[in-house]
Amino acid sequence: MKVFVNIPKNNEIYWAYKRPQVTIKIQSNGNGVKTVLTNMSEIASALNIPDQVVMKYLGMKIGACSGIKKNQSFLTGRYTVEMIEDVLEQLIAEFLLCSRCGIAEINFYKQLVRPSLPVREPILRQCLACGHYNSSISHDSKMFSILMKCDNNHQWMKVKVSPKARSLKYMFDNLRDAILPSEDSCCGDGVKCIPSLSDISIVLN
């Protein structure tokens, strides 16, 4: 029988956010021992993040190699349900709970600066329940690399235009309006007049 626990773990009977408890199977072969998480896809679905992200985080925290082969999620080595559950709760507390309302309704957003440039802006975390923007994930953190690598493979994060991109757009809109002749800008004889660059001022947000 499946056992469900609250997200995060608490004693509330009528808590709306639940996930299956981790179930494992120990496999041993000529290449060593590995712990298979038999219901990882269900857990990841309940947490609303890809199972690749969960497995990479578990492997990073436990200090083991992690992988998914033939829809089978595993960690190299022998681990208990309690150990994996503890690390899973760390992931939930650190990245999936809203710091304001405590609800597990976090959406991740990568920030777009320019399509031709690699995304190095912090990843945003917004709560869908209360709208609060939680602390962002800096590009120099290990979690940033995990999220971006997974997103490159599966395109699961939503995109927001970064303040830098909005400022650049505003700058170029101003530049366009300054350079392109308007209907009433004439230099004489009905010829459209284009101002010199010295006459152009750019305003940034």
N, C-alpha and C positions, 0 to 999 in steps of 0.2 A: 504494500500500500504506500502511495506517495505521501510524504510528509512535507507540509508547507510551513514556512516561517515568515514573519513580518519583515518588511524592508523599511528601516533597519530592524534588527531583532529587538522586540520589546514585549511586554505582557498584555498589550491591548487585544481584547478578544475580537472586536469588530473593525480591526485595522484593514483599510482598503488595499494596501499595497503588500503583496505577498509574492514569494518565489519558492520554488522547490528546494528542499534541503539537498546538499550535495550527496550524490551516490557514486561510489567508486568500485573499481574492480582491479585487482593486482594481477599483472601479467608478467610472466618470466619466460625468457627464451635465451638463445645463445648470445644475444646482444645486451643482456642485462635485464634489470627489473624496471618496469614502468607502471605508473598509476594512471588508469584510465578513468576519466570523469564521464560517466555514462549518460548524464542528463545535462551536460553543459549548454547545449543549444536551448533547452527550456529555461535554464537559469538566465542566460544572456537575453533571451526574449523578454523575460519578466523584468530585467533591469534596463531594457531598451537600449542596449549597446551590443555591438558585434561580439560573437564568442571569441574571435581572434584577439580582441582587446583584453578580455578577461583572462585568457590563457597567457598572453604576454605579461600581464601584470602579475599573475600568480607565479610564473617562472622567474620574473625579476625579483620578487620579494622572497621567494623560497630559496632561490639560488639554484634553479634546475632548468634544464632545457625543456621547452614546451613546444607542442605542435598539434596540428590537426590533419589527420590522414584518413581518407575514406570515411569522412564524417565522424571520426573518432578523436576526441580531445584527450591528450595525455601529457603527463609530466614524467620526466626520467627520474627514477628512484622510487622508493616506497614511502608513502605518506598516508596519514590518517584523515578521516573525515573532519575531525576536530581541527587539525592543523589547517586544512584547506578552508574550512568555514571561517576561521579566525582571519585569514588573509583576505577572504572575500568580503568580510565585514569592514576591513580596513579600506578596501577599494570603494565600498559604498559610502563610508563616512567621509573619505577624503575628496571624492569626485562626484558622487551621484546624489548627495543630499543638499538641499537648499539651506544656506546658512541662516536665512530669515525665518522660513516657515517649517523647515525640517522635513519637507516632503520630497520623495524621490521622483521628481518630475523635471530633471535637468535635461536641457537640450544643448548640444555642442555646436558651435559655429566657428568655421574658419573664416578669417578676414581676407578679403580680396583687395589687393593694392593695384596690381596690373596683371592681366592674364599671362604675359610673357615672363614675369618675374616669379621665382619660387616664393611660396607663402612663408614668411618668417614672422608675421604678426602673431601675437598671443592668441590662443584659442579661447573663445568666449564661452561662458556657461550661464545660460539663462533658465530660470525656473518658469515652467509653463503654468504652475499653480498660482503664483503670486506676482510673476513678472520680474522678480529681482535678479539683477546681474551679480552672480557670485564672482569670487576671485578668478581671474583668467589663468590659463596655463601657459607659462612662459616657454619660448622656443628653446631655451637651454635646459629644460627639464626632460627627464627620461620619458615621462608620460606624453609629452608633446610628440616625441619621435614615434611612440607606439601608436598614438591616434592618427598621425599623419600617414604613417606607413599603411595602416589599415584602410584609411580613407582613399589612398592612392589605388588600392586594389578593389575597393567596393563602393566608393563614392557615397558614403552614408551620412557625412556631416553636411549640414546646411551652410550656405554662404551668406555673409554679411559684408557690405562694402565698408572698408575701414575708414576712420577719420582722415587718414593720409590720402586715400583715394578720393574722398569727397573734396578735400582741399585742392588736390590736383585738378579735379574736374572743374571746380569753381575757378581756379586759376586759368585754365585753358578756355573756359567759357568767356571770362573777362577778356582774354587775349583775342579771341575770335571776334567778340563784339567791338573791340577797340580797332582791330585791323580791317575788318570787312566794312565797306562803306555803307552808310545808312541811306535811307531814301532822300533825306534833305541835306546830305553832305556833298556839296558841289564846289569845285574850285573855280568855276567860271565856264561859260559857254555850255553849261549843262553836263560837263564831264564830272564823273564821280571822283571824289578826292579820298585818297588813302593817307592817313596820318603817318608821320615818321615815328620810329621807335622811341625817340626822345619824348614824344607826347603821350606815350602809353604808360599807364600806371596799373599794376596788378595788385589785386587785393586778395589776401589769403585769409581763410577762416582761422 
